Amino acid sequence: MKLYDTTLRDGMQGQGMSLSAAEKARVVQALDRLGVAFVEAGFPSSNPKEAELFRLLAGTELETAEVCAFGMTRRRGVAAEDDEALRELAACFAPVCTLVGKTWSLHLDKVTKVTSEENLGMITDSICFLRARGKRVVYDAEHFFDAWRDDRVYALDCLRAAVAAGAENVTLCDTNGSSLPPQVAEATAAVVDALGDRVEVGIHTHNDSECAVANSLAAVEAGSRLVQGTINGYGERTGNANLVSILPALQLKMGYDCVPADRLRRLTETSHFVDELCNLTPDPDRPYVGRNAFAHKGGMHVAGVKADARTFEHIEPGLVGNSRDVLISELSGRGSVVSRAEGAGIDLDADAAKRAVETLKEREHRGYHYEAADASFELLLRREAGEYESLFRLEGFRVITEKRADGKVETEATIKIWVDGHRYVRTAEGNGPVNALDRALREAITELHPHLAEIELVNYKVRIMDTHHGTGAVTRVLLDSSDGQDRWGSIGVSENIIEASWEALVDSLEYAFQPRDAPRGARQPADDAPTPVGNP
């Protein structure tokens, strides 16, 4: 079974999608590492960026992937050898050329405005031209399934013309995403029955009816042996068939060899890598590779997975490079809490687990949301287990914000804390209350613990609870922090937004301070002790 990726051409037609030539080359290399057989690089002559990409790829060594150049059949009334776009295809380094041609009478009448006979000639001439110049050809039959429902005899005639001209593959395209799995299966089976002994049949689907993946798998069951799609389902309108879902379905559930088993483990990282290049946040609910794909929240589910993961997991997460996660909420039972404690290396006995569950439910009732705040929940577990180490003791803090007549706003924060029996007072300015508090706190604690200076706040979210209380409502603050390698979430809840922010800020730093086997939690005292302020 062959996978054909069209992320760099069809995928880039999605709204807001854009990559530089160098970034596209990195995608090709990632797909090659994953083991994809064909990677469509796009139109070599459509614009300067595509031309640059083909120049970059011409000098790139790939282990498994073959680069495909995309184009269209010759123009109406122009000989193939005189068609500039076809000449560009023939001249490019790509060994495989994918040609798209019309199949549906609606397009012949309204778009290309050619007769059915001339359309067959356009298909034949274009493929023969490329074959004569040593290119292998994949023929994409555009709108094939619409054409099949309209006039199946002519739809087959178009495919026969491509086969006779030398195409090694004819791919059936559900260009409008209009078809349903039974329709795709019936038409594909008929094509395989008619032409399967002479040519390989492929499938190319769009997701307008939310059936792109299902339609692709239905076509495979009917005899298709090449599947086109995009990473993460990118594409015009509602997207293309998602190869990230199709690959494990074919390999792990249907028994087809698509990529080497060890490369399948790169699926999650490849999905996320391409998301990051496209400046998109990876969808946590994406099947197989999403953060929530193997996340368990309900107590019965967690207990079932702990007994035998097959009870609530359809595959082993590691097969696709993902991992299991236990989500924590008011629905969690003792098993969920113990599982999370074990994962964090915390020794939580039965009594401590019971207390942790009670505390969890009480705090979630007050507005905490530990599912999104893994660091704060780990601190809760450490407190109940007696393994919590306080970073400092707060005496108090004060925040002053001044707005001047000239429109300038200044914020100043002063904190008073105790660390190892010494009192520290620090004042700092910031562009807002949270920023000022963060700076003041760091000025005090990073003198003793310099490794905490590496931590950055990378996200700050505020949600108002019980909105009918207006400005007096409870506020929930969620912070995401990172040390450059790991990322964690912390939470604060209060009627005062600054207090809620302070709580989340402190949790983010105390999480990094806790001693662990991993280097991040290790204490790193400074060589020279700082001078304390105030009484000992």
N, C-alpha and C positions, 0 to 999 in steps of 0.2 A: 504494500500500500504506500502510495507516494503523497506527500504533503506539498502543496504549492502555496507559498505565501505571497500575498499581494498588498501587504501593509503599506509599502512605499509608493504604491500607485493608487489603488482603490481606497486604501485606508486613509490616505492623505486628502481624500475628497470629503471627509467629514468636516463639519463646521469647526473652525478654530484650529485645525490641524496644520502644523507646519514644522518642518525640520530642515536644517541646513544640509548641504551635501555631505559634510564630514559626519554629521549626526546620522544621516541615512546609511553611510558606510559602516558605522558602528552597529546599527541595527542588523545589517547583513551579516556581520561577524557574529553577533549574538545568535542569530538564527542558524548559522553554520555550526556553532558550538552545540546548539540544541539538536542538530541532526536533520533539519528540514532539507528535503531533496531539491526543491526549486524555490528561488527567490526572485520575484519580479521587481526589477529596479525602476521601471517606468518607461516613458517615451525618451529615447536618447536625443531627440532633436526638438523637443517641445519648448525648452527654455534653457537659459545659461546654467541654471542650477542642476538640471538633469544632465546636461552635457558634462559638467564638472564631476558629477557622481560617477558617470560611466568612465571618466578618465581615472578617478580614484580606484574604482573597482578593477579596472584593467590591470593594475599593478598589485592587486590583493590576492594572496594565496588562500584559497578556501579548501577545507577538507572534505566536506560532503555536499555542500550546496552548489547548484549550477545557477548562474545568473541568467535571467530571462529579460529580453527587451520586448516592450509592448508597442503594438501599432495597430493600424486598421488596414482593411483591404484597400486596394487602389481606388482612387477617386473615379467618379463617373466620367466616362468619355476620355480617360487618360490611360495610356498603356502603362503596364506595371513598371517597365524599365524607365519610364519617364516620370514616375511618381517620386517626388523628392523624399517623402517620408519613408517609402519602401527602400530607397537607395541608402538612406541613413541606417535603417535596420540591417541591411545587408553588409554595410561597412563597419558596424560596431563589433566589439570583441565578443559579445555574448553568443554562446553556442546555440541558444534556444531563442526563437522568436515566437511570441504569442500574438496572433492576429485575431481581432474581433470583427465579425461580419454580421450583417443583418439576416434575420430569419423570418420575421413576422411581417405579413403583408401591410399592416398598419404603418410600419416604418418605411417600407418601400414606397408607399403612396404619399406619406406625409413628410418624411425626412429626406431620404436619399433621392426620391422621385425617379426611380428606375423601374424597369419591368422586371418580372421575376426571372426572365432569361438572362438579362444583363447582370443581375445580382449574382447568379450562379457563375457567370463569366468572371466577375470581379473576385469571387472566392478562388476560383481555379487559377486565374492568372497570377494573383498575388502569392499564393502558396508555391506555385511552380517557379516563380521568379526567385524566391528565397531558397527553395530547395536546390535550384541550379547553382546557387552561390554557397552551397555547403551548410546551410542552416537547417537545424531541426525545427519543426513547426508544431505548435499547439494551436488549435483553432477553437476560439471561443464563440459559440453560437449564441449571440445575444438574443434575449427574450425568447429562448427556445420553448419554454413551457407554455407561454402565451401563444406562440406560433403553433405548438402541438395541438392545443385546444381549438385553434382556428382552422388549421389545415395541416394535418399530420403528414400527408403525402409530400407536400412541399417542404416541410420541416426536415424530413428525412432526405429529400433531394439535396438540400444544402449541405448536410453532413456527408452524403455520398460524394458530392463534388470535392469537398475538402479531403476526403480519404483518397479519392482517385488522384488528386494533385500531389499527394505525398505527406499529408499531415500524420504525425505519429500519435496524436491524441485529439479527440474532439470533446470539448467540454460543454456540457449543457448548462446554460445560464438562466437562473430565475432572477432576471435583472430587476423586475419590479417588486420582488419579494411577495408575489401574489399567490404563490402555490402553497398547497398543504401537503403533508407527507404522503398520503395515498396517491395524490396526483403525480408527485415527483417519482414515487416508486413505480407506478404504472408506466409512465413515459420512459423512464430510464431502462426498465426491463425490456420494453419494446425495442429501444435502440440497441441494447446489448444483444438481443436476439437477432436483430437485423444486421449489425455491423461488428459485433464483438469478436468475431474470428479474424477480422482484418485490421482493427484499430483499438487502441485503448480508449475507454470512455471516462470522462471526468465530470465533476459537478462543481458548480459555482452558484452560491445562493446568497440572497440578501434577507434582512431580518424584519421587513416591513410588517409581516404577519406574526412575528415572534416565533418563527419556525425555522430559522436558518440552520441551526445546529441539527434539529430533528430532520429537516429535509436532506441535509448532507448525509446523515447516517442512514436514512431510508434509501438514498441513492446507492450507497455502498452495499447495502443488503441486496439491492437489485442488480448489482454487478459493476458499479463504478469502481475504478481502481486509482483514481487521482482526485484529491479533494483540495479545492481552492478556498482560501479564507484569509483572514487577517488576525494579527495578534490583538487580543482583547476585544475583537469584534468591531474595530474601528471601521468607519466607512460613511458614505453619503446617506443622508436621511437617518434611518434608524440603525445603520451599520451593516456589515457583512457577517458571514458565518464566522464564529469565534473559534479559531484554531486551538486556543488554549483549552477549550472544552472538548473539541473534537478529537484532539490527539489522545488524551487519556481514555476517552470513551472507546476509540478504535483499538488501542493497544491493550488496555487493562480489562475491558469488558467484552470486546468482540473478537479478540485474539489475533489482530493484525500486527505485523511488525512494521512500525513506522519509523522509529528511531531506536538506537541502542538503549537498553534498559537503564544504563548508568546516566545517559543523557536526559532521559525523561525526568530525572531528579532536578534538572535545571529549569523545569517549566515555570515554577513560581518565581525564581529570580529573573528569568527572561521576561515574564509578564510585567513584573514590577519595574524592571530596567527600562523597558520601552515606555511605560507610563511616565517614568521620571524624565526621560528624554523629551517626551511630548508635553512636559509640564502639567501632567495630570496626576491627581491623587489616586492611587490604586483603590479600586472599588473593594471595600471590605467584604461585601457579600458575593463577590464573584465566585462561581463554582470552582472547585479544585484548588485555586490559588489565592483566594481571598483570605483576609485575616480571620473571618468568621466561618470559613468553609468547614472547619473542624472544631468550632467553638461550642461548648456545652454549658447551658445555663440552669436548666431545671434540675432539681435534686435527683429525680428518678433517672434522668438521662446520665448525669454524672456517675451515679451508682452503677448504672448499666455499663457504661464505658469502662469503668474501673474493673468490673467483673470480666467483661469481654468487649473489646472495642467494636467488634462487629455488630453489637446490638444497636448502635446509633451512628456508625460510620460506614459509608459504602465502600471505601478503600482505605488502605493504610496511608496516612498523610505524607509520610516520608517518601513514598513512591513518586510523588510529584514535587518533592522539595518543600512541602509545607509542614506544619506542626500542629499538634493538638493544643487547645486552650480551654481552660475552665473559667467561664465568666461568673462574676460574683454579683449578686443582687439579693433583694428580699426574698426571692424564690429559692435561694440556695439553702441546702441542708448541710449537715455536718460533713458529709462526704466531700462536697465541693470545697469547703473550707480546709479540710485536712489535705486534699489534693493540692490546693494552691500553696499551703504551707510546706508540703514536701518539695514542691517545685522550687521554692525559695530557700530550701535548706533549713527550715525552722522546725524545731522539735515541739510539736503541739500535742499535749496529752489530751485525754478525753474531757477533763474538766475545762481546760483552756479552750478546747474546740467548742464546747457548749457555750462558754462565755462569749467567744468570738461570734458565734451565730446570733446570739441575743443582741450583742452590740451592733452587729451588722444590720439587723432588721430594724433596730431602734433608730439608727442613724439614717438608714435609707428612708424611713418614715419622715424624718426631719428634712429631707431634701438632698442627702448625699447620693452620689451615683457612682459606686465603686467599679462598675463595669468599665467606665472610662477613666479610672484613676487607679491604676495598678500599684503605683508607688504608695499612695495613701493607704491602700488596703494592706500592703505588706507591713507598713508601720503599725496598723491596727493589730495584725497578727503577732508582731514582735512584742507589742505591749502586753497582750494577753498571755504570751508564752514566757514573759520575763526576759526577753532577749533584746529589748529596745535600749539603745544608748542615745541619750539626749545630746544634741549638739550644743545647746545653751539653755539658760533659763531667762525668760523675758521678765524684766522689771517694768518696762513700758515703752511705748513709742508715741510720737506726735508727728502729725503731718500738717503743714501749712501751705495753702494754695492762695496765691495772690494774683488777681487779674487787674492790670493797670489800665489807665485811660487810653494809653496808646495801643491797647489790644494785646499786649504781651502778657503771657501767663507764666508765672514762676512757681515751682513747687519745691518745698524743702521738707526733708524728713529727718527726725532725730530718734535714735533708738538707744535704749539702755538695757544691756544684757549682762549676764554673769556666765563666765566660762571658767571652769576649773578653779572656782573660788575667787576669781578676779572680776571686777566690774569694768565694763567697757561702755563708753558713750561715744557715739559717732553720729555725725551730721553729713548729709549729702543732698545735692540738688538733682532733680530729674525732670523729664518731660511730662511727668504725671506722678500721682501718688505711688503707684506700684513700682515704677522705675526708681523713684527716689528712695523708697524703702529697701528695694533690692540693693541699690548701691551702698546705702548706709550699713546694711547688714553684712554685705561682703567685705566692706572695709574693716569690719571688726573680726569676722571669723576667718578670713583667708590669711590673716597674719599667723594664726595657729595651724590652719589647714589649707595650705596653698592649692592643693589639688581641686578644691571646690571652686576656684576661680575659673576653671575650664568649663564649668557648666553654663549653658546658655538657655534662656527661655525662648522657645521657638514657636509657641502658640499661646494665645490668651483668649478665652471664651467666657462670656458672661450670659447667664440665663436668669430671667426673673421668674420666680415661682409665685403661685397664687396671685396672678396679675390683678384680681379684683381689689387687692389691698393697695394698689397704686404705688406711690413712691415708698410706702412702708412695707412693701412685700419682701419676702426672703429672697436673697440673691445667691445663686450658685456660680462659683468661679472655677473653671477648669484650666490648668496650666499644663503644657507639654514642655518638657525639658530634655536636653541632650548634652552628652559629654563628647560628642563627635563620633561616637561609635554606637552607643545604646540610646534609646529614647524611652521616656516614661511619663506617666500622667499623674497629676496630683489635684486635689480638690479642696475647696473651702466653702462653707455655707454660713451665712449670717444675714441679718437684716441690714447690716452695714457693709457696703461693697468693699470698703478698704479692709475691714476685718476679715472678710471672706478671702480677699486677695492675699492678705498676709498669711493666713492659714495655709493656703495652697502653696505659696512661695516657700514657707518654712518646710512643709512636707517635701517639696522637690529637692531641697538641699539636705534635709535629714535622711532622706532615702539614700542619697549618694554617700552619706557619712557612715552608714551602718557597716560594721565589719562583715566581710564576706570572704569566700575563697577567691572570688574574682578581684582583680586589682582595684576596681572602682571604689569599693567600700573601705579600702585600707587607709588607716590613719597615716598622714605624712606631716609630722611636726616640722616647723621651720627650724633652721639652725640657730637663729637668734630669737629669744623670746620677746614678744612685744611688751611695751610698757603699758600696764593697766591704768585705767582712769578711775579715780574714786577710792573708796575704802576697800581693803582686802576682805 
